[in-house]
Amino acid sequence: MAFEMSDNLRHIVEAGVRHRHPDFDEEKVKLEVLRLMIGDKLYKQMSKEMGRRL
């Protein structure tokens, strides 16, 4: 049940990102959802550790 709720929340967030940024492709939508879910600080740290800008 918890996984289903997480999936539902992710779909809602994706829909919101698509609504606010209709020019985003699917990759940008997924990255923006990730940023929103984990926060700016962790997102920036993760992108540095991966050696590229997310």
C-alpha distance matrix in Angstrom:
0.0 3.8 5.5 5.1 6.3 8.7 9.9 10.6 12.4 14.3 15.4 16.6 18.5 20.0 21.2 22.8 24.5 25.8 27.2 28.9 30.1 30.9 33.2 30.5 29.8 26.4 27.1 28.0 24.9 22.7 25.0 24.9 21.1 21.3 24.1 22.4 19.2 21.3 24.5 28.0 29.3 26.9 27.0 30.8 30.9 28.7 31.0 34.1 32.8 32.2 35.7 35.0 34.0 30.4
3.8 0.0 3.8 5.4 5.1 6.2 8.7 9.8 10.5 12.3 14.3 15.3 16.5 18.3 20.0 21.2 22.5 24.3 25.8 27.1 28.3 29.5 31.5 28.7 28.2 24.9 25.2 25.9 22.9 20.5 22.4 22.3 18.5 18.3 20.9 19.3 15.9 17.8 20.9 24.5 25.6 23.2 23.6 27.4 27.3 25.3 27.8 30.7 29.5 29.1 32.7 32.1 31.0 27.5
5.5 3.8 0.0 3.8 5.4 5.0 6.2 8.6 9.8 10.5 12.3 14.3 15.3 16.3 18.4 20.0 20.9 22.4 24.3 25.7 26.5 27.4 29.2 26.2 25.4 21.9 22.2 23.3 20.5 17.8 19.9 20.3 16.6 16.4 19.4 18.3 15.0 16.9 20.3 23.7 25.0 22.3 22.2 25.9 26.0 23.6 25.8 28.9 27.6 26.8 30.3 29.7 28.7 25.2
5.1 5.4 3.8 0.0 3.8 5.4 5.1 6.2 8.6 9.9 10.6 12.4 14.3 15.2 16.6 18.6 20.0 21.1 22.7 24.5 25.5 26.1 28.3 25.6 24.8 21.4 22.3 23.3 20.2 18.1 20.7 20.7 17.0 17.5 20.6 19.0 16.2 18.7 21.8 25.2 26.9 24.5 24.0 27.8 28.3 25.9 27.8 31.1 30.2 29.1 32.5 31.4 30.2 26.6
6.3 5.1 5.4 3.8 0.0 3.8 5.4 5.0 6.1 8.6 9.9 10.6 12.3 14.1 15.4 16.6 18.4 20.0 21.1 22.7 24.1 25.1 27.5 24.9 24.7 21.6 22.5 22.9 19.6 17.8 20.0 19.4 15.6 16.4 18.9 16.8 14.1 16.9 19.6 23.1 24.9 22.9 22.7 26.4 27.1 25.2 27.1 30.4 29.7 29.0 32.3 31.1 29.5 25.9
8.7 6.2 5.0 5.4 3.8 0.0 3.8 5.4 5.1 6.1 8.6 9.9 10.5 12.2 14.2 15.3 16.4 18.3 19.9 21.1 22.1 23.4 25.4 22.5 22.2 19.0 19.5 19.9 16.8 14.6 16.6 16.3 12.5 12.8 15.5 13.8 10.9 13.5 16.5 19.8 21.6 19.4 19.0 22.8 23.4 21.4 23.3 26.6 25.9 25.2 28.5 27.4 25.9 22.3
9.9 8.7 6.2 5.1 5.4 3.8 0.0 3.8 5.4 5.1 6.2 8.7 9.9 10.4 12.3 14.3 15.3 16.4 18.3 20.0 20.7 21.4 23.4 20.6 19.9 16.5 17.4 18.3 15.1 13.1 15.8 15.8 12.1 12.9 16.1 14.7 12.4 15.2 18.2 21.2 23.3 21.0 20.0 23.7 24.6 22.2 23.6 27.1 26.6 25.3 28.5 27.1 25.6 21.9
10.6 9.8 8.6 6.2 5.0 5.4 3.8 0.0 3.8 5.4 5.1 6.3 8.7 9.9 10.7 12.5 14.4 15.4 16.6 18.6 19.9 20.5 23.0 20.6 20.4 17.5 18.9 19.3 15.7 14.5 17.3 16.5 12.9 14.6 17.2 15.1 13.3 16.7 19.1 22.1 24.5 22.8 21.7 25.4 26.7 24.6 25.8 29.4 29.2 28.0 31.0 29.3 27.5 23.8
12.4 10.5 9.8 8.6 6.1 5.1 5.4 3.8 0.0 3.8 5.4 5.1 6.2 8.6 9.9 10.6 12.4 14.2 15.3 16.6 18.1 19.4 21.8 19.4 19.8 17.1 18.1 17.8 14.3 13.3 15.4 14.1 10.4 12.1 14.3 11.8 10.0 13.5 15.6 18.7 21.2 19.8 18.9 22.5 23.9 22.2 23.5 27.0 27.0 26.2 29.1 27.4 25.3 21.6
14.3 12.3 10.5 9.9 8.6 6.1 5.1 5.4 3.8 0.0 3.8 5.4 5.1 6.1 8.6 9.8 10.4 12.2 14.1 15.3 16.0 17.3 19.2 16.5 16.5 13.6 14.4 14.4 11.0 9.6 12.0 11.2 7.5 9.2 11.9 10.2 8.7 12.1 14.4 17.1 19.7 18.0 16.6 20.2 21.7 19.6 20.6 24.2 24.3 23.1 25.9 24.1 22.1 18.4
15.4 14.3 12.3 10.6 9.9 8.6 6.2 5.1 5.4 3.8 0.0 3.8 5.4 5.0 6.2 8.7 9.8 10.5 12.2 14.3 15.1 15.5 17.9 15.6 15.4 12.6 14.4 14.6 10.9 10.4 13.4 12.5 9.4 11.9 14.5 12.8 12.0 15.6 17.5 19.9 22.8 21.3 19.5 22.9 24.7 22.6 23.1 26.9 27.1 25.5 28.2 26.0 24.0 20.2
16.6 15.3 14.3 12.4 10.6 9.9 8.7 6.3 5.1 5.4 3.8 0.0 3.8 5.4 5.1 6.3 8.8 9.9 10.6 12.5 14.2 15.0 17.9 16.0 16.7 14.6 16.5 15.8 12.0 12.3 14.7 12.8 9.9 12.9 14.6 12.1 11.9 15.7 17.0 19.4 22.5 21.6 19.9 23.2 25.3 23.7 24.2 27.9 28.5 27.3 29.7 27.4 25.0 21.4
18.5 16.5 15.3 14.3 12.3 10.5 9.9 8.7 6.2 5.1 5.4 3.8 0.0 3.8 5.4 5.0 6.2 8.6 9.8 10.6 12.0 13.7 16.1 13.9 15.0 13.1 14.3 13.0 9.5 9.8 11.6 9.3 6.5 9.7 11.0 8.4 8.8 12.6 13.6 15.7 19.0 18.2 16.4 19.6 21.8 20.4 20.8 24.4 25.2 24.1 26.4 24.1 21.5 18.0
20.0 18.3 16.3 15.2 14.1 12.2 10.4 9.9 8.6 6.1 5.0 5.4 3.8 0.0 3.8 5.4 5.1 6.1 8.5 9.9 10.3 11.2 13.4 11.0 11.5 9.5 11.2 10.4 6.6 7.3 10.0 8.4 6.2 9.7 11.5 10.0 10.8 14.2 15.3 16.9 20.2 19.3 16.8 19.8 22.2 20.3 20.3 24.0 24.8 23.2 25.4 22.8 20.3 16.7
21.2 20.0 18.4 16.6 15.4 14.2 12.3 10.7 9.9 8.6 6.2 5.1 5.4 3.8 0.0 3.8 5.5 5.1 6.1 8.7 9.8 10.1 13.1 11.7 12.6 11.3 13.8 12.8 9.1 10.8 13.3 11.3 9.7 13.3 14.7 12.8 13.8 17.4 18.2 19.7 23.2 22.6 20.2 23.0 25.6 23.9 23.7 27.4 28.4 26.8 28.8 26.0 23.4 19.9
22.8 21.2 20.0 18.6 16.6 15.3 14.3 12.5 10.6 9.8 8.7 6.3 5.0 5.4 3.8 0.0 3.8 5.4 5.0 6.2 8.4 9.9 12.9 11.8 13.8 13.1 14.9 13.0 9.6 11.7 13.3 10.4 9.2 13.0 13.4 10.9 12.7 16.2 16.2 17.6 21.2 21.1 18.9 21.5 24.3 23.2 22.9 26.4 27.9 26.6 28.4 25.6 22.6 19.4
24.5 22.5 20.9 20.0 18.4 16.4 15.3 14.4 12.4 10.4 9.8 8.8 6.2 5.1 5.5 3.8 0.0 3.8 5.4 5.2 5.8 8.0 10.2 8.5 10.7 10.4 11.8 9.4 6.4 9.0 10.2 7.2 7.2 10.9 11.0 9.5 11.9 14.9 14.8 15.5 19.2 19.1 16.4 18.7 21.8 20.5 19.9 23.4 25.0 23.6 25.1 22.1 19.1 15.9
25.8 24.3 22.4 21.1 20.0 18.3 16.4 15.4 14.2 12.2 10.5 9.9 8.6 6.1 5.1 5.4 3.8 0.0 3.8 5.5 5.1 5.2 8.0 7.0 8.8 8.9 11.4 9.6 6.8 10.0 11.9 9.8 9.9 13.6 14.2 13.1 15.3 18.3 18.4 18.9 22.6 22.4 19.4 21.6 24.6 23.1 22.1 25.7 27.2 25.4 26.8 23.6 20.7 17.6
27.2 25.8 24.3 22.7 21.1 19.9 18.3 16.6 15.3 14.1 12.2 10.6 9.8 8.5 6.1 5.0 5.4 3.8 0.0 3.8 5.6 5.8 9.4 9.7 12.1 12.7 15.1 13.0 10.3 13.5 15.1 12.4 12.5 16.2 16.3 14.6 17.0 20.1 19.8 20.4 24.1 24.4 21.7 23.7 26.9 25.8 24.8 28.3 30.1 28.5 29.8 26.6 23.5 20.5
28.9 27.1 25.7 24.5 22.7 21.1 20.0 18.6 16.6 15.3 14.3 12.5 10.6 9.9 8.7 6.2 5.2 5.5 3.8 0.0 3.8 6.3 8.9 9.2 12.5 13.5 15.1 12.2 10.3 13.6 14.1 11.0 12.0 15.4 14.7 13.1 16.1 18.8 17.9 17.9 21.7 22.4 19.7 21.4 24.8 24.1 22.9 26.1 28.3 27.0 28.0 24.7 21.4 18.8
30.1 28.3 26.5 25.5 24.1 22.1 20.7 19.9 18.1 16.0 15.1 14.2 12.0 10.3 9.8 8.4 5.8 5.1 5.6 3.8 0.0 3.8 5.4 5.6 9.1 10.9 12.4 9.4 8.3 12.0 12.4 9.9 11.7 14.8 14.3 13.7 16.7 19.1 18.3 17.9 21.6 22.1 18.9 20.3 23.7 22.8 21.2 24.4 26.6 25.0 25.7 22.2 19.0 16.5
30.9 29.5 27.4 26.1 25.1 23.4 21.4 20.5 19.4 17.3 15.5 15.0 13.7 11.2 10.1 9.9 8.0 5.2 5.8 6.3 3.8 0.0 3.8 5.6 8.2 10.3 12.7 10.6 9.4 13.2 14.4 12.5 14.0 17.2 17.3 16.8 19.5 22.0 21.6 21.4 25.0 25.2 22.0 23.4 26.8 25.5 23.7 27.1 29.1 27.0 27.7 24.2 21.3 18.8
33.2 31.5 29.2 28.3 27.5 25.4 23.4 23.0 21.8 19.2 17.9 17.9 16.1 13.4 13.1 12.9 10.2 8.0 9.4 8.9 5.4 3.8 0.0 3.8 6.5 9.8 11.4 9.3 9.6 13.2 13.8 12.6 14.9 17.6 17.4 17.8 20.6 22.6 22.1 21.3 24.7 24.9 21.4 22.4 25.8 24.4 22.2 25.4 27.5 25.3 25.6 22.0 19.2 17.1
30.5 28.7 26.2 25.6 24.9 22.5 20.6 20.6 19.4 16.5 15.6 16.0 13.9 11.0 11.7 11.8 8.5 7.0 9.7 9.2 5.6 5.6 3.8 0.0 3.8 6.6 7.8 5.5 6.0 9.5 10.1 9.4 11.6 14.1 14.3 15.0 17.5 19.4 19.2 18.6 22.0 21.8 18.2 19.4 22.6 21.0 19.0 22.3 24.2 21.9 22.5 19.0 16.3 13.8
29.8 28.2 25.4 24.8 24.7 22.2 19.9 20.4 19.8 16.5 15.4 16.7 15.0 11.5 12.6 13.8 10.7 8.8 12.1 12.5 9.1 8.2 6.5 3.8 0.0 3.8 5.5 5.4 6.3 8.8 10.1 10.7 12.4 14.4 15.5 16.6 18.5 20.3 20.7 20.3 23.4 22.7 19.0 20.4 23.2 21.1 19.1 22.5 23.9 21.2 22.0 18.6 16.5 13.9
26.4 24.9 21.9 21.4 21.6 19.0 16.5 17.5 17.1 13.6 12.6 14.6 13.1 9.5 11.3 13.1 10.4 8.9 12.7 13.5 10.9 10.3 9.8 6.6 3.8 0.0 3.8 5.5 5.0 6.2 8.7 9.8 10.5 12.3 14.2 15.3 16.5 18.4 19.5 19.7 22.7 21.4 17.9 19.9 22.3 19.8 18.3 22.0 22.9 20.1 21.5 18.5 16.7 13.5
27.1 25.2 22.2 22.3 22.5 19.5 17.4 18.9 18.1 14.4 14.4 16.5 14.3 11.2 13.8 14.9 11.8 11.4 15.1 15.1 12.4 12.7 11.4 7.8 5.5 3.8 0.0 3.8 5.4 5.2 6.3 8.6 10.0 10.7 12.4 14.3 15.5 16.7 17.8 17.6 20.2 18.7 15.2 16.9 19.1 16.5 14.8 18.4 19.2 16.4 17.7 14.7 13.2 10.0
28.0 25.9 23.3 23.3 22.9 19.9 18.3 19.3 17.8 14.4 14.6 15.8 13.0 10.4 12.8 13.0 9.4 9.6 13.0 12.2 9.4 10.6 9.3 5.5 5.4 5.5 3.8 0.0 3.8 5.4 5.1 6.0 8.5 9.8 10.4 12.2 14.1 15.4 15.7 15.1 18.1 17.3 13.6 15.1 17.9 15.9 14.0 17.5 19.0 16.6 17.6 14.4 11.9 8.9
24.9 22.9 20.5 20.2 19.6 16.8 15.1 15.7 14.3 11.0 10.9 12.0 9.5 6.6 9.1 9.6 6.4 6.8 10.3 10.3 8.3 9.4 9.6 6.0 6.3 5.0 5.4 3.8 0.0 3.8 5.5 5.2 6.1 8.6 9.9 10.5 12.2 14.3 15.0 15.3 18.5 17.6 14.3 16.5 19.2 17.1 16.0 19.7 20.9 18.8 20.4 17.4 14.9 11.5
22.7 20.5 17.8 18.1 17.8 14.6 13.1 14.5 13.3 9.6 10.4 12.3 9.8 7.3 10.8 11.7 9.0 10.0 13.5 13.6 12.0 13.2 13.2 9.5 8.8 6.2 5.2 5.4 3.8 0.0 3.8 5.5 5.1 6.2 8.7 9.9 10.6 12.3 13.8 14.5 17.3 15.6 12.5 15.2 17.3 14.8 14.1 18.0 18.6 16.5 18.5 16.0 14.1 10.4
25.0 22.4 19.9 20.7 20.0 16.6 15.8 17.3 15.4 12.0 13.4 14.7 11.6 10.0 13.3 13.3 10.2 11.9 15.1 14.1 12.4 14.4 13.8 10.1 10.1 8.7 6.3 5.1 5.5 3.8 0.0 3.8 5.4 5.0 6.2 8.6 9.9 10.6 11.5 11.5 14.1 12.7 9.3 11.6 13.9 11.7 10.7 14.5 15.5 13.6 15.4 12.8 10.6 6.8
24.9 22.3 20.3 20.7 19.4 16.3 15.8 16.5 14.1 11.2 12.5 12.8 9.3 8.4 11.3 10.4 7.2 9.8 12.4 11.0 9.9 12.5 12.6 9.4 10.7 9.8 8.6 6.0 5.2 5.5 3.8 0.0 3.8 5.3 5.0 6.1 8.6 10.0 10.1 10.1 13.4 12.9 9.7 12.0 14.9 13.4 12.6 16.2 17.7 16.4 18.0 15.3 12.4 9.0
21.1 18.5 16.6 17.0 15.6 12.5 12.1 12.9 10.4 7.5 9.4 9.9 6.5 6.2 9.7 9.2 7.2 9.9 12.5 12.0 11.7 14.0 14.9 11.6 12.4 10.5 10.0 8.5 6.1 5.1 5.4 3.8 0.0 3.8 5.4 5.1 6.1 8.7 9.8 11.2 14.3 13.2 10.7 13.8 16.0 14.3 14.4 18.1 19.0 17.8 20.0 17.7 15.2 11.6
21.3 18.3 16.4 17.5 16.4 12.8 12.9 14.6 12.1 9.2 11.9 12.9 9.7 9.7 13.3 13.0 10.9 13.6 16.2 15.4 14.8 17.2 17.6 14.1 14.4 12.3 10.7 9.8 8.6 6.2 5.0 5.3 3.8 0.0 3.8 5.5 5.2 6.1 8.0 9.5 11.9 10.0 7.7 11.1 12.8 10.8 11.5 15.1 15.6 14.6 17.1 15.3 13.3 9.8
24.1 20.9 19.4 20.6 18.9 15.5 16.1 17.2 14.3 11.9 14.5 14.6 11.0 11.5 14.7 13.4 11.0 14.2 16.3 14.7 14.3 17.3 17.4 14.3 15.5 14.2 12.4 10.4 9.9 8.7 6.2 5.0 5.4 3.8 0.0 3.8 5.5 5.5 5.4 6.0 9.0 8.2 5.6 8.6 11.0 10.1 10.4 13.7 14.9 14.6 16.6 14.6 12.0 9.0
22.4 19.3 18.3 19.0 16.8 13.8 14.7 15.1 11.8 10.2 12.8 12.1 8.4 10.0 12.8 10.9 9.5 13.1 14.6 13.1 13.7 16.8 17.8 15.0 16.6 15.3 14.3 12.2 10.5 9.9 8.6 6.1 5.1 5.5 3.8 0.0 3.8 5.8 5.4 7.3 10.6 10.3 8.7 11.7 14.0 13.4 14.1 17.2 18.5 18.3 20.3 18.4 15.6 12.7
19.2 15.9 15.0 16.2 14.1 10.9 12.4 13.3 10.0 8.7 12.0 11.9 8.8 10.8 13.8 12.7 11.9 15.3 17.0 16.1 16.7 19.5 20.6 17.5 18.5 16.5 15.5 14.1 12.2 10.6 9.9 8.6 6.1 5.2 5.5 3.8 0.0 3.8 5.8 9.0 11.2 9.9 9.2 12.8 14.2 13.1 14.7 17.8 18.2 18.2 20.8 19.4 17.2 14.0
21.3 17.8 16.9 18.7 16.9 13.5 15.2 16.7 13.5 12.1 15.6 15.7 12.6 14.2 17.4 16.2 14.9 18.3 20.1 18.8 19.1 22.0 22.6 19.4 20.3 18.4 16.7 15.4 14.3 12.3 10.6 10.0 8.7 6.1 5.5 5.8 3.8 0.0 3.8 7.0 8.2 6.3 6.5 10.0 10.8 10.1 12.2 14.9 15.2 15.7 18.3 17.4 15.5 12.9
24.5 20.9 20.3 21.8 19.6 16.5 18.2 19.1 15.6 14.4 17.5 17.0 13.6 15.3 18.2 16.2 14.8 18.4 19.8 17.9 18.3 21.6 22.1 19.2 20.7 19.5 17.8 15.7 15.0 13.8 11.5 10.1 9.8 8.0 5.4 5.4 5.8 3.8 0.0 3.8 5.7 5.8 6.0 8.7 10.2 10.7 12.3 14.5 15.6 16.5 18.5 17.4 15.0 12.9
28.0 24.5 23.7 25.2 23.1 19.8 21.2 22.1 18.7 17.1 19.9 19.4 15.7 16.9 19.7 17.6 15.5 18.9 20.4 17.9 17.9 21.4 21.3 18.6 20.3 19.7 17.6 15.1 15.3 14.5 11.5 10.1 11.2 9.5 6.0 7.3 9.0 7.0 3.8 0.0 3.8 5.7 5.0 6.0 8.5 9.8 10.4 12.3 14.2 15.2 16.6 15.2 12.5 11.1
29.3 25.6 25.0 26.9 24.9 21.6 23.3 24.5 21.2 19.7 22.8 22.5 19.0 20.2 23.2 21.2 19.2 22.6 24.1 21.7 21.6 25.0 24.7 22.0 23.4 22.7 20.2 18.1 18.5 17.3 14.1 13.4 14.3 11.9 9.0 10.6 11.2 8.2 5.7 3.8 0.0 3.8 5.4 5.3 6.2 8.6 10.1 10.9 12.5 14.4 15.7 15.2 13.1 12.5
26.9 23.2 22.3 24.5 22.9 19.4 21.0 22.8 19.8 18.0 21.3 21.6 18.2 19.3 22.6 21.1 19.1 22.4 24.4 22.4 22.1 25.2 24.9 21.8 22.7 21.4 18.7 17.3 17.6 15.6 12.7 12.9 13.2 10.0 8.2 10.3 9.9 6.3 5.8 5.7 3.8 0.0 3.8 5.5 5.0 6.0 8.5 9.9 10.4 12.1 14.2 14.1 12.6 11.5
27.0 23.6 22.2 24.0 22.7 19.0 20.0 21.7 18.9 16.6 19.5 19.9 16.4 16.8 20.2 18.9 16.4 19.4 21.7 19.7 18.9 22.0 21.4 18.2 19.0 17.9 15.2 13.6 14.3 12.5 9.3 9.7 10.7 7.7 5.6 8.7 9.2 6.5 6.0 5.0 5.4 3.8 0.0 3.8 5.5 5.1 6.2 8.7 10.0 10.6 12.5 11.5 9.5 7.9
30.8 27.4 25.9 27.8 26.4 22.8 23.7 25.4 22.5 20.2 22.9 23.2 19.6 19.8 23.0 21.5 18.7 21.6 23.7 21.4 20.3 23.4 22.4 19.4 20.4 19.9 16.9 15.1 16.5 15.2 11.6 12.0 13.8 11.1 8.6 11.7 12.8 10.0 8.7 6.0 5.3 5.5 3.8 0.0 3.8 5.4 5.1 6.3 8.7 9.9 10.7 9.9 7.9 7.8
30.9 27.3 26.0 28.3 27.1 23.4 24.6 26.7 23.9 21.7 24.7 25.3 21.8 22.2 25.6 24.3 21.8 24.6 26.9 24.8 23.7 26.8 25.8 22.6 23.2 22.3 19.1 17.9 19.2 17.3 13.9 14.9 16.0 12.8 11.0 14.0 14.2 10.8 10.2 8.5 6.2 5.0 5.5 3.8 0.0 3.8 5.5 5.2 6.3 8.7 10.0 10.5 9.8 10.1
28.7 25.3 23.6 25.9 25.2 21.4 22.2 24.6 22.2 19.6 22.6 23.7 20.4 20.3 23.9 23.2 20.5 23.1 25.8 24.1 22.8 25.5 24.4 21.0 21.1 19.8 16.5 15.9 17.1 14.8 11.7 13.4 14.3 10.8 10.1 13.4 13.1 10.1 10.7 9.8 8.6 6.0 5.1 5.4 3.8 0.0 3.8 5.4 5.1 6.2 8.7 9.1 8.9 8.2
31.0 27.8 25.8 27.8 27.1 23.3 23.6 25.8 23.5 20.6 23.1 24.2 20.8 20.3 23.7 22.9 19.9 22.1 24.8 22.9 21.2 23.7 22.2 19.0 19.1 18.3 14.8 14.0 16.0 14.1 10.7 12.6 14.4 11.5 10.4 14.1 14.7 12.2 12.3 10.4 10.1 8.5 6.2 5.1 5.5 3.8 0.0 3.8 5.5 5.1 6.3 5.6 5.1 5.3
34.1 30.7 28.9 31.1 30.4 26.6 27.1 29.4 27.0 24.2 26.9 27.9 24.4 24.0 27.4 26.4 23.4 25.7 28.3 26.1 24.4 27.1 25.4 22.3 22.5 22.0 18.4 17.5 19.7 18.0 14.5 16.2 18.1 15.1 13.7 17.2 17.8 14.9 14.5 12.3 10.9 9.9 8.7 6.3 5.2 5.4 3.8 0.0 3.8 5.4 5.1 6.1 6.8 8.6
32.8 29.5 27.6 30.2 29.7 25.9 26.6 29.2 27.0 24.3 27.1 28.5 25.2 24.8 28.4 27.9 25.0 27.2 30.1 28.3 26.6 29.1 27.5 24.2 23.9 22.9 19.2 19.0 20.9 18.6 15.5 17.7 19.0 15.6 14.9 18.5 18.2 15.2 15.6 14.2 12.5 10.4 10.0 8.7 6.3 5.1 5.5 3.8 0.0 3.8 5.3 7.8 9.5 10.5
32.2 29.1 26.8 29.1 29.0 25.2 25.3 28.0 26.2 23.1 25.5 27.3 24.1 23.2 26.8 26.6 23.6 25.4 28.5 27.0 25.0 27.0 25.3 21.9 21.2 20.1 16.4 16.6 18.8 16.5 13.6 16.4 17.8 14.6 14.6 18.3 18.2 15.7 16.5 15.2 14.4 12.1 10.6 9.9 8.7 6.2 5.1 5.4 3.8 0.0 3.8 5.6 8.0 8.6
35.7 32.7 30.3 32.5 32.3 28.5 28.5 31.0 29.1 25.9 28.2 29.7 26.4 25.4 28.8 28.4 25.1 26.8 29.8 28.0 25.7 27.7 25.6 22.5 22.0 21.5 17.7 17.6 20.4 18.5 15.4 18.0 20.0 17.1 16.6 20.3 20.8 18.3 18.5 16.6 15.7 14.2 12.5 10.7 10.0 8.7 6.3 5.1 5.3 3.8 0.0 3.8 7.0 9.2
35.0 32.1 29.7 31.4 31.1 27.4 27.1 29.3 27.4 24.1 26.0 27.4 24.1 22.8 26.0 25.6 22.1 23.6 26.6 24.7 22.2 24.2 22.0 19.0 18.6 18.5 14.7 14.4 17.4 16.0 12.8 15.3 17.7 15.3 14.6 18.4 19.4 17.4 17.4 15.2 15.2 14.1 11.5 9.9 10.5 9.1 5.6 6.1 7.8 5.6 3.8 0.0 3.7 6.3
34.0 31.0 28.7 30.2 29.5 25.9 25.6 27.5 25.3 22.1 24.0 25.0 21.5 20.3 23.4 22.6 19.1 20.7 23.5 21.4 19.0 21.3 19.2 16.3 16.5 16.7 13.2 11.9 14.9 14.1 10.6 12.4 15.2 13.3 12.0 15.6 17.2 15.5 15.0 12.5 13.1 12.6 9.5 7.9 9.8 8.9 5.1 6.8 9.5 8.0 7.0 3.7 0.0 3.8
30.4 27.5 25.2 26.6 25.9 22.3 21.9 23.8 21.6 18.4 20.2 21.4 18.0 16.7 19.9 19.4 15.9 17.6 20.5 18.8 16.5 18.8 17.1 13.8 13.9 13.5 10.0 8.9 11.5 10.4 6.8 9.0 11.6 9.8 9.0 12.7 14.0 12.9 12.9 11.1 12.5 11.5 7.9 7.8 10.1 8.2 5.3 8.6 10.5 8.6 9.2 6.3 3.8 0.0
